[in-house]
Every structure is written in C-alpha cells, then in structure tokens.
Amino acid sequence: QVQIVQSGAEVKKPGASVKVSCKPSGYSFTAFALHWVRQAPGQGLEWLGRIHVGRGETQYSQKFRGRLTISRDTSASIATLALSSLRSEDTAVYYCARDASPHCDTTPCSVAESWGLDVWGQGTTVTISS
Amino acid sequence: SDDLIQPPTVSVSPGQTAKITCSGDTLPRQFVHWYQQKPGQAPVLVMYKDTERPSGIPERFSGFNSGTTVTLAISGVRAEDETDYYCHSSDSGGDYVLFGGGTKLTVL
C-alpha cells in the first residue's frame, strides 16, 4: 500500500541543526511532489516547502528561506528536510506529505497545481530545548 | 492579502449540515483543498480542487466555490466528525502553499 515512513523523534539544543527524512513506498518515488508541513503544539498547520521529486526543484516558504533545505535521493527513494539555527519556536511535529497531482513527474508543475496532500507520514516530533 | 480565513469554531447538532468556510482574495484563481485532523493524527485529505472528493471519503462531504469563499459542507453530521478542519490553497503567484488557521467543528 502507499505509505510514507518518517525518521524518529529528535531533541536538539538552540542553534543546532536537524535532519528529518521520509521514505515513501508503494508508488514510483519520482512521480509525485513531496511537501513538508509542521504543527507546533496546539497550533495549526504551517507549510515549510516542497520538492518536485522528478526534477529536484524546490520551493520554500519565505519564512524559512536561508535555514531550510529540502533534498531527495532518488536511488534510495528518500526525501530529507534540514533546518538550521534552531530555536524554541521550531518545536513541532514535522510531516512529509505527497501531493496528489499526477502531473508533477518530470514535467514542471507549480505549487498552485496541487491536488491536495493525499498521503502523509506519521510525523516526526522535533523538540528544541536547552 | 494572501491570507486564508476560517472561522475558529463551528457548532452543529447531530444530523444537521455543517458548513466550514475558507475565505481569501486569491480563491477565485486558486483551488482549495480540505483536511480533517483528529487529535494526535496526521491530517486526512477530504476534498481537493474545491469540489472533488477523494476515494474513501463519504458522500456526506461536499465542496462549494463561490468566488472568494470556498465551503466544506458535511451533511448528516455525526459525533465522529467533531475535530479540526484546515483549508489549503496557494498565494496569488502560485508559488507558496497557504493554510487556513483551522476550524474546530463541535457536534452539540
């Protein structure tokens, strides 16, 4: 079945960096874009960025530009989020989610061409604490 | 403004129809998608491209687009529908994802 499995929980000190990975399965890894979304305790959903897996192109929320990197390894079918200069406000559950659009394989597709996020990972809790 | 505005709470009696709105200046030009999120779980896509229902989502869920406001309607509301709902769209340039602030649906 189609699923996304994410890496385990992380505890980091302020100023450190964190990497969270996700491994989709059950479909062709390069056929769909992947998004990263986070949710702070008791708060709503916040979009961090997206990777067009087939082309390797990324789009980032302006809020995180400069300290966020999203990448993918097509040989291992893994996508990775890297966030640096961590602060307490980065404490959240981080989700990797597949974009349902079937048109983001090797052809260019914008964020606006999304068909919604139809498969989500289980979430990775990242805690920033001194 | 590119913000997506949702009412913080919506209350409805069992069996009635709940209507959750998502408003924004970009919505006449950008699609809206909806998620249901239960406590401690990842969100679930319940509507995409304004009015399309993913497979496995009950027909009780429907979507409507009226320009700057898109509505998720849940007919025959059940106790199990009581949870948080989020809308998702794009900015005016189509470069960034926007989420609404979320609506907590309460079944009275």
HADDOCK unambig.tbl for C-alpha pairs under 7 A between the chains (distance, minus, plus):
assign (segid A and resid 44 and name CA) (segid B and resid 101 and name CA) 5.85 0.50 0.50
assign (segid A and resid 44 and name CA) (segid B and resid 102 and name CA) 6.23 0.50 0.50
assign (segid A and resid 45 and name CA) (segid B and resid 99 and name CA) 6.50 0.50 0.50
assign (segid A and resid 46 and name CA) (segid B and resid 99 and name CA) 6.66 0.50 0.50
assign (segid A and resid 47 and name CA) (segid B and resid 97 and name CA) 6.27 0.50 0.50
assign (segid A and resid 47 and name CA) (segid B and resid 98 and name CA) 6.99 0.50 0.50
assign (segid A and resid 61 and name CA) (segid B and resid 96 and name CA) 6.39 0.50 0.50
assign (segid A and resid 110 and name CA) (segid B and resid 94 and name CA) 6.57 0.50 0.50
assign (segid A and resid 110 and name CA) (segid B and resid 95 and name CA) 6.61 0.50 0.50
assign (segid A and resid 111 and name CA) (segid B and resid 90 and name CA) 6.97 0.50 0.50
assign (segid A and resid 111 and name CA) (segid B and resid 94 and name CA) 5.82 0.50 0.50
assign (segid A and resid 111 and name CA) (segid B and resid 95 and name CA) 5.48 0.50 0.50
assign (segid A and resid 111 and name CA) (segid B and resid 96 and name CA) 6.17 0.50 0.50
assign (segid A and resid 111 and name CA) (segid B and resid 97 and name CA) 6.69 0.50 0.50
assign (segid A and resid 112 and name CA) (segid B and resid 30 and name CA) 6.65 0.50 0.50
assign (segid A and resid 112 and name CA) (segid B and resid 90 and name CA) 5.44 0.50 0.50
assign (segid A and resid 112 and name CA) (segid B and resid 94 and name CA) 4.51 0.50 0.50
assign (segid A and resid 112 and name CA) (segid B and resid 95 and name CA) 6.66 0.50 0.50
assign (segid A and resid 115 and name CA) (segid B and resid 48 and name CA) 5.82 0.50 0.50
assign (segid A and resid 115 and name CA) (segid B and resid 49 and name CA) 6.08 0.50 0.50
assign (segid A and resid 116 and name CA) (segid B and resid 33 and name CA) 5.51 0.50 0.50
assign (segid A and resid 116 and name CA) (segid B and resid 45 and name CA) 6.91 0.50 0.50
assign (segid A and resid 116 and name CA) (segid B and resid 48 and name CA) 5.59 0.50 0.50
assign (segid A and resid 117 and name CA) (segid B and resid 45 and name CA) 6.41 0.50 0.50
assign (segid A and resid 118 and name CA) (segid B and resid 44 and name CA) 7.00 0.50 0.50
assign (segid A and resid 118 and name CA) (segid B and resid 45 and name CA) 5.53 0.50 0.50
assign (segid A and resid 120 and name CA) (segid B and resid 42 and name CA) 6.53 0.50 0.50
assign (segid A and resid 122 and name CA) (segid B and resid 42 and name CA) 6.31 0.50 0.50
assign (segid A and resid 123 and name CA) (segid B and resid 42 and name CA) 6.99 0.50 0.50
